[in-house]
Amino acid sequence: LELGRTPTWFLWQCLPAAALIHDAAAVAESTVAPSQSTEGSSAKRPRLCGASPGSLPSASGEEVRALLLGSLSEAEHIVLIALFRLRSRQASATLAKALYEVQLLHQGGGFVATFTADRYCAAFDRLRQLRLVELSGMGAGETPERYLPCQSLVNHIYGDLVVDLERSGAGAGSSSAPLLPWNPLRALPQAVQQWASRQRS
């Protein structure tokens, strides 16, 4: 929490360590009492495989995806939404264009927080480290990173999340499919949720 991260982000970082500890425990347990019969030991000891909380083999792809996206900060979600908005308009995406999208959100979209470009540039860098965003044309002359083509690798997921926001906004009387069991965009300010949905107009 002192780092400004949510608990789910910390849990995501622990998943590889949990899998390593689980594997080491399984190896140690198999060598502790070699004199015991396999049949007797397997009857007395509980199976750890698949029952260890947080181990990668026991987590479905949906759970891992939910955990990762749920750990993102507000600024990181806003950057991904900006890239999604550009893609939905079939416009080429760069960090500079994404920043302009976000600036419009702050200036005329009802989001009263102060726009700080450095905050969103840092969020963009973190998304690259998480491999949720990638740059194209690296090393193309002297072009600054801000103007290099880029793309979000989770645009298809954000499409589902935005549609889910629209369904939830339409009310429970709608005949559409049930809402997603998880949607991190619902935790964003209302102005940001409306901004995300308006891209489909």
Contact map, one row per residue, 1 for C-alpha under 8 A:
111111100000000000000000000000000000000000000000000000000000000000000000000000000000000000000000000000000000000000000000000000000000000000000000000000000000000000000000000000000000000000000000000000000
111110000000000000000000000000000000000000000000000000000000000000000000000000000000000000000000000000000000000000000000000000000000000000000000000000000000000000000000000000000000000000000000000000000
111110000000000000000000000000000000000000000000000000000000000000000000000000000000000000000000000000000000000000000000000000000000000000000000000000000000000000000000000000000000000000000000000000000
111111000000000000000000000000000000000000000000000000000000000000000000000000000000000000000000000000000000000000000000000000000000000000000000000000000000000000000000000000000000000000000000000000000
111111101100000000000000000000000000000000000000000000000000000000000010100000000000000000000000000000000000000000000000000000000000000000000000000000000000000000000000000000000000000000000000000000000
100111111100000000000000000000000000000000000000000000000000000000000011100000000000000000000000000000000000000000000000000000000000000000000000000000000000000000000000000000000000000000000000000000000
100011111110000000000000000000000000000000000000000000000000000000000010000000000000000000000000000000000000000000000000000000000000000000000000000000000000000000000000000000000000000000000000000000000
000001111111000000000000000000000000000000000000000000000000000000110110000000000000000000000000000000000000000000000000000000000000000000000000000000000000000000000000000000000000000000000000000000000
000011111111100000000000000000000000000000000000000000000000000000110111000000000000000000000000000000000000000000000000000000000000000000000000000000000000000000000000000000000000000000000000000000000
000011111111110000000000000000000000000000000000000000000000000000000000000000000000000000000000000000000000000000000000000000000000000000000000000000000000000000000000000000000000000000000000000000000
000000111111111000000000000000000000000000000000000000000000000000000000000000000000000000000000000000000000000000000000000000000000000000000000000000000000000000000000000000000000000000000000000000000
000000011111111000000000000000000000000000000000000000000000000000110010000000000000000000000000000000000000000000000000000000000000000000000000000000000000000000000000000000000000000000000000000000000
000000001111111110000000000000000000000000000000000000000000000000000000000000000000000000000000000000000000000000000000000000000000000000000000000000000000000000000000000000000000000000000000000000000
000000000111111111000000000000000000000000000000000001000000000000000000000000000000000000000000000000000000000000000000000000000000000000000000000000000000000000000000000000000000000000000000000000000
000000000011111111100000000000000000000000000000000001110000000000000000000000000000000000000000000000000000000000000000000000000000000000000000000000000000000000000000000000000000000000000000000000000
000000000000111111110000000000000000000000000000000000110000000000000000000000000000000000000000000000000000000000000000000000000000000000000000000000000000000000000000000000000000000000000000000000000
000000000000111111111000000000000000000000000000000000000000000000000000000000000000000000000000000000000000000000000000000000000000000000000000000000000000000000000000000000000000000000000000000000000
000000000000011111111100000000000000000000000000000001110000000000000000000000000000000000000000000000000000000000000000000000000000000000000000000000000000000000000000000000000000000000000000000000000
000000000000001111111110000000000000000000000000000001111000000000000000000000000000000000000000000000000000000000000000000000000000000000000000000000000000000000000000000000000000000000000000000000000
000000000000000111111111000000000000000000000000000000000000000000000000000000000000000000000000000000000000000000000000000000000000000000000000000000000000000000000000000000000000000000000000000000000
000000000000000011111111100000000000000000000000000000000000000000000000000000000000000000000000000000000000000000000000000000000000000000000000000000000000000000000000000000000000000000000000000000000
000000000000000001111111110000000000000000000001000100100000000000000000000000000000000000000000000000000000000000000000000000000000000000000000000000000000000000000000000000000000000000000000000000000
000000000000000000111111111000000000000000000000000000000000000000000000000000000000000000000000000000000000000000000000000000000000000000000000000000000000000000000000000000000000000000000000000000000
000000000000000000011111111100000000000000000000000000000000000000000000000000000000000000000000000000000000000000000000000000000000000000000000000000000000000000000000000000000000000000000000000000000
000000000000000000001111111110000000000000000000000000000000000000000000000000000000000000000000000000000000000000000000000000000000000000000000000000000000000000000000000000000000000000000000000000000
000000000000000000000111111111000000000000000001000000000000000000000000000000000000000000000000000000000000000000000000000000000000000000000000000000000000000000000000000000000000000000000000000000000
000000000000000000000011111111100000000000000000000000000000000000000000000000000000000000000000000000000000000000000000000000000000000000000000000000000000000000000000000000000000000000000000000000000
000000000000000000000001111111110000000000000000000000000000000000000000000000000000000000000000000000000000000000000000000000000000000000000000000000000000000000000000000000000000000000000000000000000
000000000000000000000000111111111000000000000000000000000000000000000000000000000000000000000000000000000000000000000000000000000000000000000000000000000000000000000000000000000000000000000000000000000
000000000000000000000000011111111100000000000000000000000000000000000000000000000000000000000000000000000000000000000000000000000000000000000000000000000000000000000000000000000000000000000000000000000
000000000000000000000000001111111100000000000000000000000000000000000000000000000000000000000000000000000000000000000000000000000000000000000000000000000000000000000000000000000000000000000000000000000
000000000000000000000000000111111100000000000000000000000000000000000000000000000000000000000000000000000000000000000000000000000000000000000000000000000000000000000000000000000000000000000000000000000
000000000000000000000000000011111111000000000000000000000000000000000000000000000000000000000000000000000000000000000000000000000000000000000000000000000000000000000000000000000000000000000000000000000
000000000000000000000000000001111111100000000000000000000000000000000000000000000000000000000000000000000000000000000000000000000000000000000000000000000000000000000000000000000000000000000000000000000
000000000000000000000000000000001111100000000000000000000000000000000000000000000000000000000000000000000000000000000000000000000000000000000000000000000000000000000000000000000000000000000000000000000
000000000000000000000000000000001111110110000000000000000000000000000000000000000000000000000000000000000000000000000000000000000000000000000000000000000000000000000000000000000000000000000000000000000
000000000000000000000000000000000111111110000000000000000000000000000000000000000000000000000000000000000000000000000000000000000000000000000000000000000000000000000000000000000000000000000000000000000
000000000000000000000000000000000001111111000000000000000000000000000000000000000000000000000000000000000000000000000000000000000000000000000000000000000000000000000000000000000000000000000000000000000
000000000000000000000000000000000000111111100000000000000000000000000000000000000000000000000000000000000000000000000000000000000000000000000000000000000000000000000000000000000000000000000000000000000
000000000000000000000000000000000001111111110000000000000000000000000000000000000000000000000000000000000000000000000000000000000000000000000000000000000000000000000000000000000000000000000000000000000
000000000000000000000000000000000001111111111000000000000000000000000000000000000000000000000000000000000000000000000000000000000000000000000000000000000000000000000000000000000000000000000000000000000
000000000000000000000000000000000000011111111110000000000000000000000000000000000000000000000000000000000000000000000000000000000000000000000000000000000000000000000000000000000000000000000000000000000
000000000000000000000000000000000000001111111100000000000000000000000000000000000000000000000000000000000000000000000000000000000000000000000000000000000000000000000000000000000000000000000000000000000
000000000000000000000000000000000000000111111100000000000000000000000000000000000000000000000000000000000000000000000000000000000000000000000000000000000000000000000000000000000000000000000000000000000
000000000000000000000000000000000000000011111110000000000000000000000000000000000000000000000000000000000000000000000000000000000000000000000000000000000000000000000000000000000000000000000000000000000
000000000000000000000000000000000000000001111111000000000000000000000000000000000000000000000000000000000000000000000000000000000000000000000000000000000000000000000000000000000000000000000000000000000
000000000000000000000000000000000000000001001111101000000000000000000000000000000000000000000000000000000000000000000000000000000000000000000000000000000000000000000000000000000000000000000000000000000
000000000000000000000100010000000000000000000111111100000000000000000000000000000000000000000000000000000000000000000000000000000000000000000000000000000000000000000000000000000000000000000000000000000
000000000000000000000000000000000000000000000011111100000000000000000000000000000000000000000000000000000000000000000000000000000000000000000000000000000000000000000000000000000000000000000000000000000
000000000000000000000000000000000000000000000001111100101100000000000000000000000000000000000000000000000000000000000000000000000000000000000000000000000000000000000000000000000000000000000000000000000
000000000000000000000000000000000000000000000011111110000100000000000000000000000000000000000000000000000000000000000000000000000000000000000000000000000000000000000000000000000000000000000000000000000
000000000000000000000100000000000000000000000001111111100100000000000000000000000000000000000000000000000000000000000000000000000000000000000000000000000000000000000000000000000000000000000000000000000
000000000000000000000000000000000000000000000000001111100100000000000000000000000000000000000000000000000000000000000000000000000000000000000000000000000000000000000000000000000000000000000000000000000
000000000000011001100000000000000000000000000000000111110110000000000000000000000000000000000000000000000000000000000000000000000000000000000000000000000000000000000000000000000000000000000000000000000
000000000000001101100100000000000000000000000000010111111110000000000000000000000000000000000000000000000000000000000000000000000000000000000000000000000000000000000000000000000000000000000000000000000
000000000000001101100000000000000000000000000000000001111110000000000000000000000000000000000000000000000000000000000000000000000000000000000000000000000000000000000000000000000000000000000000000000000
000000000000000000100000000000000000000000000000010000111111000000000000000000000000000000000000000000000000000000000000000000000000000000000000000000000000000000000000000000000000000000000000000000000
000000000000000000000000000000000000000000000000011111111111000000000000000000000000000000000000000000000000000000000000000000000000000000000000000000000000000000000000000000000000000000000000000000000
000000000000000000000000000000000000000000000000000001111111101100000000000000000000000000000000000000000000000000000000000000000000000000000000000000000000000000000000000000000000000000000000000000000
000000000000000000000000000000000000000000000000000000001111111100000000000000000000000000000000000000000000000000000000000000000000000000000000000000000000000000000000000000000000000000000000000000000
000000000000000000000000000000000000000000000000000000000011111110000000000000000000000000000000000000000000000000000000000000000000000000000000000000000000000000000000000000000000000000000000000000000
000000000000000000000000000000000000000000000000000000000001111111000000000000000000000000000000000000000000000000000000000000000000000000000000000000000000000000000000000000000000000000000000000000000
000000000000000000000000000000000000000000000000000000000011111111100000000000000000000000000000000000000000000000000000000000000000000000000000000000000000000000000000000000000000000000000000000000000
000000000000000000000000000000000000000000000000000000000011111111110000000000000000000000000000000000000000000000000000000000000000000000000000000000000000000000000000000000000000000000000000000000000
000000000000000000000000000000000000000000000000000000000000111111111000000000000000000000000000000000000000000000000000000000000000000000000000000000000000000000000000000000000000000000000000000000000
000000000000000000000000000000000000000000000000000000000000011111111100000000000000000000000000000000000000000000000000000000000000000000000000000000000000000000000000000000000000011000000000000000000
000000011001000000000000000000000000000000000000000000000000001111111110000000000000000000000000000000000000000000000000000000000000000000000000000000000000000000000000000000000000000000000000000000000
000000011001000000000000000000000000000000000000000000000000000111111111000000000000000000000000000000000000000000000000000000000000000000000000000000000000000000000000000000000000000000000000000000000
000000000000000000000000000000000000000000000000000000000000000011111111000000000000000000000000000000000000000000000000000000000000000000000000000000000000000000000000000000000000000100000000000000000
000000011000000000000000000000000000000000000000000000000000000001111111000000000000000000000000000000000000000000000000000000000000000000000000000000000000000000000000000000000000001100000000000000000
000011111001000000000000000000000000000000000000000000000000000000111111100000000000000000000000000000000000000000000000000000000000000000000000000000000000000000000000000000000000000000000000000000000
000001001000000000000000000000000000000000000000000000000000000000011111110110000000000000000000000000000000000000000000000000000000000000000000000000000000000000000000000000000000000000000000000000000
000011000000000000000000000000000000000000000000000000000000000000000011111110000000000000000000000000000000000000000000000000000000000000000000000000000000000000000000000000000000000000000000000000000
000000000000000000000000000000000000000000000000000000000000000000000001111111000000000000000000000000000000000000000000000000000000000000000000000000000000000000000000000000000000000000010000000000000
000000000000000000000000000000000000000000000000000000000000000000000000111111100000000000000000000000000000000000000011001000000000000000000000000000000000000000000000000000000000000000000000000000000
000000000000000000000000000000000000000000000000000000000000000000000001111111110000000000000000000000000000000000000001001101100000000000000000000000000000000000000000000000000000000000000000000000000
000000000000000000000000000000000000000000000000000000000000000000000001111111111000000000000000000000000000000000000000000000000000000000000000000000000000000000000000000000000000000010000000000000000
000000000000000000000000000000000000000000000000000000000000000000000000011111111100000000000000000001000000000000000000000000000000000000000000000000000000000000000000000000000000000000000001000000000
000000000000000000000000000000000000000000000000000000000000000000000000001111111110000000000000011001000000000000000001001100000000000000000000000000000000000000000000000000000000000000000000000000000
000000000000000000000000000000000000000000000000000000000000000000000000000111111111000000000000000000000000000000000000000000000000000000000000000000010010010000000000000000000000000000000000000000000
000000000000000000000000000000000000000000000000000000000000000000000000000011111111100000000000000000000000000000000000000000000000000000000000000000000000010000000000000000000000000000000000000100000
000000000000000000000000000000000000000000000000000000000000000000000000000001111111110000000000011011000000000000000000000000000000000000000000000000000000000000000000000000000000000000000000000000000
000000000000000000000000000000000000000000000000000000000000000000000000000000111111111000001000010000000000000000000000000000000000000000000000000000110010000000000000000000000000000000000000000000000
000000000000000000000000000000000000000000000000000000000000000000000000000000011111111100000000000000000000000000000000000000000000000000000000000000010010011000000000000000000000000000000000000000000
000000000000000000000000000000000000000000000000000000000000000000000000000000001111111110000000000000000000000000000000000000000000000000000000000000000000000000000000000000000000000000000000000100100
000000000000000000000000000000000000000000000000000000000000000000000000000000000111111111111000010000000000000000000000000000000000000000000000000000000000000000000000000000000000000000000000000000000
000000000000000000000000000000000000000000000000000000000000000000000000000000000011111111111000000000000000000000000000000000000000000000000000000000000010000000000000000000000000000000000000000000000
000000000000000000000000000000000000000000000000000000000000000000000000000000000001111111100000000000000000000000000000000000000000000000000000000000000000000000000000000000000000000000000000000000110
000000000000000000000000000000000000000000000000000000000000000000000000000000000000111111100000000000000000000000000000000000000000000000000000000000000000000000000000000000000000000000000000000000100
000000000000000000000000000000000000000000000000000000000000000000000000000000000000011111110000000000000000000000000000000000000000000000000000000000000000000000000000000000000000000000000000000000000
000000000000000000000000000000000000000000000000000000000000000000000000000000000000011111111000000000000000000000000000000000000000000000000000000000000000000000000000000000000000000000000000000000000
000000000000000000000000000000000000000000000000000000000000000000000000000000000000011001111100000000000000000000000000000000000000000000000000000010000000000000000000000000000000000000000000000000000
000000000000000000000000000000000000000000000000000000000000000000000000000000000010011000111110110000000000000000000000000000000000000000000000000011100000000000000000000000000000000000000000000000000
000000000000000000000000000000000000000000000000000000000000000000000000000000000000000000011111110000000000000000000000000000000000000000000000011111100000000000000000000000000000000000000000000000000
000000000000000000000000000000000000000000000000000000000000000000000000000000000000000000001111111000000000000000000000100100000000000000000000111111000000000000000000000000000000000000000000000000000
000000000000000000000000000000000000000000000000000000000000000000000000000000000000000000000111111100000000000000000000000000000000000000000000011000000000000000000000000000000000000000000000000000000
000000000000000000000000000000000000000000000000000000000000000000000000000000000000000000001111111110000000000000000000000000000000000000000000000000000000000000000000000000000000000000000000000000000
000000000000000000000000000000000000000000000000000000000000000000000000000000100110010000001111111111000000000000000000000000000000000000000000000000000000000000000000000000000000000000000000000000000
000000000000000000000000000000000000000000000000000000000000000000000000000000100100000000000011111111100000000000001001000000000000000000000000000000000000000000000000000000000000000000000000000000000
000000000000000000000000000000000000000000000000000000000000000000000000000000000000000000000001111111110000000000000000000000000000000000000000000000000000000000000000000000000000000000000000000000000
000000000000000000000000000000000000000000000000000000000000000000000000000000000100000000000000111111111000000000000000000000000000000000000000000000000000000000000000000000000000000000000000000000000
000000000000000000000000000000000000000000000000000000000000000000000000000001100100000000000000011111111100000000100000000000000000000000000000000000000000000000000000000000000000000000000000000000000
000000000000000000000000000000000000000000000000000000000000000000000000000000000000000000000000001111111110000000100000000000000000000000000000000000000000000000000000000000000000000000000000000000000
000000000000000000000000000000000000000000000000000000000000000000000000000000000000000000000000000111111111100000000000000000000000000000000000000000000000000000000000000000000000000000000000000000000
000000000000000000000000000000000000000000000000000000000000000000000000000000000000000000000000000011111111111000000000000000000000000000000000000000000000000000000000000000000000000000000001001000000
000000000000000000000000000000000000000000000000000000000000000000000000000000000000000000000000000001111111111111100000000000000000000000000000000000000000000000000000000000000000000000000000000000000
000000000000000000000000000000000000000000000000000000000000000000000000000000000000000000000000000000111111111100000000000000000000000000000000000000000000000000000000000000000000000000000000000000000
000000000000000000000000000000000000000000000000000000000000000000000000000000000000000000000000000000011111111000000000000000000000000000000000000000000000000000000000000000000000000000000000000000000
000000000000000000000000000000000000000000000000000000000000000000000000000000000000000000000000000000011111111000000000000000000000000000000000000000000000000000000000000000000000000000000011001000000
000000000000000000000000000000000000000000000000000000000000000000000000000000000000000000000000000000001111111100000000000000000000000000000000000000000000000000000000000000000000000000000010000000000
000000000000000000000000000000000000000000000000000000000000000000000000000000000000000000000000000000001111111110000000000000000000000000000000000000000000000000000000000000000000000000001011000000000
000000000000000000000000000000000000000000000000000000000000000000000000000000000000000000000000000000000110011111000000000000000000000000000000000000000000000000000000000000000000000000000000000000000
000000000000000000000000000000000000000000000000000000000000000000000000000000000000000000000000000000000100001111100000000000000000000000000000000000000000000000000000000000000000000000000000000000000
000000000000000000000000000000000000000000000000000000000000000000000000000000000000000000000000000000000100000111110000000000000000000000000000000000000000000000000000000000000000000000000000000000000
000000000000000000000000000000000000000000000000000000000000000000000000000000000000000000000000000001100100000011111000000000000000000000000000000000000000000000000000000000000000000000000000000000000
000000000000000000000000000000000000000000000000000000000000000000000000000000000000000000000000000000000000000001111111000000000000000000000000000000000000000000000000000000000000000000000000000000000
000000000000000000000000000000000000000000000000000000000000000000000000000000000000000000000000001000000000000000111111100000000000000000000000000000000000000000000000000000000000000000000000000000000
000000000000000000000000000000000000000000000000000000000000000000000000000000000000000000000000000000000000000000011111110000000000000000000000000000000000000000000000000000000000000000000000000000000
000000000000000000000000000000000000000000000000000000000000000000000000001000000000000000000000000000000000000000011111111000000000000000000000000000000000000000000000000000000000000000000000000000000
000000000000000000000000000000000000000000000000000000000000000000000000001100100000000000000000001000000000000000011111111100000000000000000000000000000000000000000000000000000000000000000000000000000
000000000000000000000000000000000000000000000000000000000000000000000000000000000000000000000010000000000000000000001111111110000000000000000000000000000000000000000000000000000000000000000000000000000
000000000000000000000000000000000000000000000000000000000000000000000000000000000000000000000000000000000000000000000111111111000000000000000000000000000000000000000000000000000000000000000000000000000
000000000000000000000000000000000000000000000000000000000000000000000000001100100000000000000000000000000000000000000011111111100000000000000000000000000000000000000000000000000000000000000000000000000
000000000000000000000000000000000000000000000000000000000000000000000000000100100000000000000010000000000000000000000001111111110000100000000000000000000000000000000000000000000000000000000000000000000
000000000000000000000000000000000000000000000000000000000000000000000000000000000000000000000000000000000000000000000000111111111000000000000000000000000000000000000000000000000000000000000000000000000
000000000000000000000000000000000000000000000000000000000000000000000000000100000000000000000000000000000000000000000000011111111100000000000000000000000000000000000000000000000000000000000000000000000
000000000000000000000000000000000000000000000000000000000000000000000000000100000000000000000000000000000000000000000000001111111111100000000000000000000000000000000000000000000000000000000000000000000
000000000000000000000000000000000000000000000000000000000000000000000000000000000000000000000000000000000000000000000000000111111111110000000000000000000000000000000000000000000000000000000000000000000
000000000000000000000000000000000000000000000000000000000000000000000000000000000000000000000000000000000000000000000000000011111111000000000000000000000000000000000000000000000000000000000000000000000
000000000000000000000000000000000000000000000000000000000000000000000000000000000000000000000000000000000000000000000000000001111111100000000000000000000000000000000000000000000000000000000000000000000
000000000000000000000000000000000000000000000000000000000000000000000000000000000000000000000000000000000000000000000000000000111111110000000000000000001000000000000000000000000000000000000000000000000
000000000000000000000000000000000000000000000000000000000000000000000000000000000000000000000000000000000000000000000000000000111111110000000000000000011100000000000000000000000000000000000000000000000
000000000000000000000000000000000000000000000000000000000000000000000000000000000000000000000000000000000000000000000000000100110111111000000000000001111100000000000000000000000000000000000000000000000
000000000000000000000000000000000000000000000000000000000000000000000000000000000000000000000000000000000000000000000000000000010011111100000000000001111000000000000000000000000000000000000000000000000
000000000000000000000000000000000000000000000000000000000000000000000000000000000000000000000000000000000000000000000000000000000000111111000000000111100000000000000000000000000000000000000000000000000
000000000000000000000000000000000000000000000000000000000000000000000000000000000000000000000000000000000000000000000000000000000000011111000000000111100000000000000000000000000000000000000000000000000
000000000000000000000000000000000000000000000000000000000000000000000000000000000000000000000000000000000000000000000000000000000000001111110000000110000000000000000000000000000000000000000000000000000
000000000000000000000000000000000000000000000000000000000000000000000000000000000000000000000000000000000000000000000000000000000000001111110000000100000000000000000000000000000000000000000000000000000
000000000000000000000000000000000000000000000000000000000000000000000000000000000000000000000000000000000000000000000000000000000000000011111110000000000000000000000000000000000000000000000000000000000
000000000000000000000000000000000000000000000000000000000000000000000000000000000000000000000000000000000000000000000000000000000000000011111110000000000000000000000000000000000000000000000000000000000
000000000000000000000000000000000000000000000000000000000000000000000000000000000000000000000000000000000000000000000000000000000000000000111110000000000000000000000000000000000000000000000000000000000
000000000000000000000000000000000000000000000000000000000000000000000000000000000000000000000000000000000000000000000000000000000000000000111111000000000000000000000000000000000000000000000000000000000
000000000000000000000000000000000000000000000000000000000000000000000000000000000000000000000000000000000000000000000000000000000000000000111111101100000000000000000000000000000000000000000000000000000
000000000000000000000000000000000000000000000000000000000000000000000000000000000000000000000000000000000000000000000000000000000000000000000111111100000000000000000000000000000000000000000000000000000
000000000000000000000000000000000000000000000000000000000000000000000000000000000000000000000010000000000000000000000000000000000000000000000011111100000000000000000000000000000000000000000000000000000
000000000000000000000000000000000000000000000000000000000000000000000000000000000000000000000111000000000000000000000000000000000000000000000001111100000000000000000000000000000000000000000000000000000
000000000000000000000000000000000000000000000000000000000000000000000000000000000000000000000111000000000000000000000000000000000000000000000011111110000000000000000000000000000000000000000000000000000
000000000000000000000000000000000000000000000000000000000000000000000000000000000000000000000110000000000000000000000000000000000000001111000011111111000000000000000000000000000000000000000000000000000
000000000000000000000000000000000000000000000000000000000000000000000000000000000000000000011110000000000000000000000000000000000000001110000000001111100000000000000000000000000000000000000000000000000
000000000000000000000000000000000000000000000000000000000000000000000000000000000000000000001110000000000000000000000000000000000000111100000000000111110000000000000000000000000000000000000000000000000
000000000000000000000000000000000000000000000000000000000000000000000000000000000010000000001100000000000000000000000000000000000000111100000000000011111000000000000000000000000000000000000000000000000
000000000000000000000000000000000000000000000000000000000000000000000000000000010011000000000000000000000000000000000000000000000001110000000000000001111110000000000000000000000000000000000000000000000
000000000000000000000000000000000000000000000000000000000000000000000000000000000000000000000000000000000000000000000000000000000011110000000000000000111111000000000000000000000000000000000000000000000
000000000000000000000000000000000000000000000000000000000000000000000000000000000000000000000000000000000000000000000000000000000001100000000000000000011111110000000000000000000000000000000000000000000
000000000000000000000000000000000000000000000000000000000000000000000000000000010011001000000000000000000000000000000000000000000000000000000000000000011111111000000000000000000000000000000000000000000
000000000000000000000000000000000000000000000000000000000000000000000000000000000000000000000000000000000000000000000000000000000000000000000000000000001111111100000000000000000000000000000000000000000
000000000000000000000000000000000000000000000000000000000000000000000000000000000000000000000000000000000000000000000000000000000000000000000000000000000111111110000000000000000000000000000000000000000
000000000000000000000000000000000000000000000000000000000000000000000000000000011001000000000000000000000000000000000000000000000000000000000000000000000111111111000000000000000000000000000000000000000
000000000000000000000000000000000000000000000000000000000000000000000000000000000001000000000000000000000000000000000000000000000000000000000000000000000011111111100000000000000000000000000000000000000
000000000000000000000000000000000000000000000000000000000000000000000000000000000000000000000000000000000000000000000000000000000000000000000000000000000001111111110000000000000000000000000000000000000
000000000000000000000000000000000000000000000000000000000000000000000000000000000000000000000000000000000000000000000000000000000000000000000000000000000000111111111000000000000001001010000000000000000
000000000000000000000000000000000000000000000000000000000000000000000000000000000000000000000000000000000000000000000000000000000000000000000000000000000000011111111100000000000000000010000000000110000
000000000000000000000000000000000000000000000000000000000000000000000000000000000000000000000000000000000000000000000000000000000000000000000000000000000000001111111110000000000000000000000000000010000
000000000000000000000000000000000000000000000000000000000000000000000000000000000000000000000000000000000000000000000000000000000000000000000000000000000000000111111111000000000011001000000000000000000
000000000000000000000000000000000000000000000000000000000000000000000000000000000000000000000000000000000000000000000000000000000000000000000000000000000000000011111111100000000000000011000000100010000
000000000000000000000000000000000000000000000000000000000000000000000000000000000000000000000000000000000000000000000000000000000000000000000000000000000000000001111111110000000000000000000000000010000
000000000000000000000000000000000000000000000000000000000000000000000000000000000000000000000000000000000000000000000000000000000000000000000000000000000000000000111111111001010010000000000000000000000
000000000000000000000000000000000000000000000000000000000000000000000000000000000000000000000000000000000000000000000000000000000000000000000000000000000000000000011111111100000010000000000000000000000
000000000000000000000000000000000000000000000000000000000000000000000000000000000000000000000000000000000000000000000000000000000000000000000000000000000000000000001111111000000000000000000000000000000
000000000000000000000000000000000000000000000000000000000000000000000000000000000000000000000000000000000000000000000000000000000000000000000000000000000000000000000111111111000000000000000000000000000
000000000000000000000000000000000000000000000000000000000000000000000000000000000000000000000000000000000000000000000000000000000000000000000000000000000000000000000011111111000000000000000000000000000
000000000000000000000000000000000000000000000000000000000000000000000000000000000000000000000000000000000000000000000000000000000000000000000000000000000000000000000001011111000000000000000000000000000
000000000000000000000000000000000000000000000000000000000000000000000000000000000000000000000000000000000000000000000000000000000000000000000000000000000000000000000000011111100000000000000000000000000
000000000000000000000000000000000000000000000000000000000000000000000000000000000000000000000000000000000000000000000000000000000000000000000000000000000000000000000010011111110000000000000000000000000
000000000000000000000000000000000000000000000000000000000000000000000000000000000000000000000000000000000000000000000000000000000000000000000000000000000000000000000000000011111000000000000000000000000
000000000000000000000000000000000000000000000000000000000000000000000000000000000000000000000000000000000000000000000000000000000000000000000000000000000000000000000010000001111100000000000000000000000
000000000000000000000000000000000000000000000000000000000000000000000000000000000000000000000000000000000000000000000000000000000000000000000000000000000000000000000000000000111110000000000000000000000
000000000000000000000000000000000000000000000000000000000000000000000000000000000000000000000000000000000000000000000000000000000000000000000000000000000000000000000000000000011111000000000000000000000
000000000000000000000000000000000000000000000000000000000000000000000000000000000000000000000000000000000000000000000000000000000000000000000000000000000000000000010011000000001111100000000000000000000
000000000000000000000000000000000000000000000000000000000000000000000000000000000000000000000000000000000000000000000000000000000000000000000000000000000000000010010000000000000111111000000000000000000
000000000000000000000000000000000000000000000000000000000000000000000000000000000000000000000000000000000000000000000000000000000000000000000000000000000000000000000000000000000011111000000000000000000
000000000000000000000000000000000000000000000000000000000000000001000000000000000000000000000000000000000000000000000000000000000000000000000000000000000000000000000000000000000001111100000000000000000
000000000000000000000000000000000000000000000000000000000000000001000100000000000000000000000000000000000000000000000000000000000000000000000000000000000000000010010000000000000001111111000000000000000
000000000000000000000000000000000000000000000000000000000000000000001100000000000000000000000000000000000000000000000000000000000000000000000000000000000000000000000000000000000000011111110000000000000
000000000000000000000000000000000000000000000000000000000000000000000000000010000000000000000000000000000000000000000000000000000000000000000000000000000000000011001000000000000000001111110000100000000
000000000000000000000000000000000000000000000000000000000000000000000000000000000000000000000000000000000000000000000000000000000000000000000000000000000000000000001000000000000000001111111000100000000
000000000000000000000000000000000000000000000000000000000000000000000000000000000000000000000000000000000000000000000000000000000000000000000000000000000000000000000000000000000000000111111000000000000
000000000000000000000000000000000000000000000000000000000000000000000000010000000000000000000000000000000000000000000000000000000000000000000000000000000000000000000000000000000000000111111101100000000
000000000000000000000000000000000000000000000000000000000000000000000000000000000000000000000000000000000000001000000000000000000000000000000000000000000000000000000000000000000000000001111111100000000
000000000000000000000000000000000000000000000000000000000000000000000000000000000000000000000000000000000000000000000000000000000000000000000000000000000000000000000000000000000000000000011111110000000
000000000000000000000000000000000000000000000000000000000000000000000000000000000000000000000000000000000000111000000000000000000000000000000000000000000000000000000000000000000000000000001111111000000
000000000000000000000000000000000000000000000000000000000000000000000000000001000000000000000000000000001000101000000000000000000000000000000000000000000000000000000000000000000000000000011111111100000
000000000000000000000000000000000000000000000000000000000000000000000000000000000000000000000000000000000000000000000000000000000000000000000000000000000000000000001000000000000000000011011111111110000
000000000000000000000000000000000000000000000000000000000000000000000000000000000000000000000000000000000000000000000000000000000000000000000000000000000000000000000000000000000000000000000111111111000
000000000000000000000000000000000000000000000000000000000000000000000000000000000000000000000000000000001000100000000000000000000000000000000000000000000000000000000000000000000000000000000011111111100
000000000000000000000000000000000000000000000000000000000000000000000000000000001000100000000000000000000000000000000000000000000000000000000000000000000000000001000000000000000000000000000001111111100
000000000000000000000000000000000000000000000000000000000000000000000000000000000000000000000000000000000000000000000000000000000000000000000000000000000000000001101100000000000000000000000000111111111
000000000000000000000000000000000000000000000000000000000000000000000000000000000000000000000000000000000000000000000000000000000000000000000000000000000000000000000000000000000000000000000000011111111
000000000000000000000000000000000000000000000000000000000000000000000000000000000000100110000000000000000000000000000000000000000000000000000000000000000000000000000000000000000000000000000000001111111
000000000000000000000000000000000000000000000000000000000000000000000000000000000000000100000000000000000000000000000000000000000000000000000000000000000000000000000000000000000000000000000000000011111
000000000000000000000000000000000000000000000000000000000000000000000000000000000000000000000000000000000000000000000000000000000000000000000000000000000000000000000000000000000000000000000000000011111
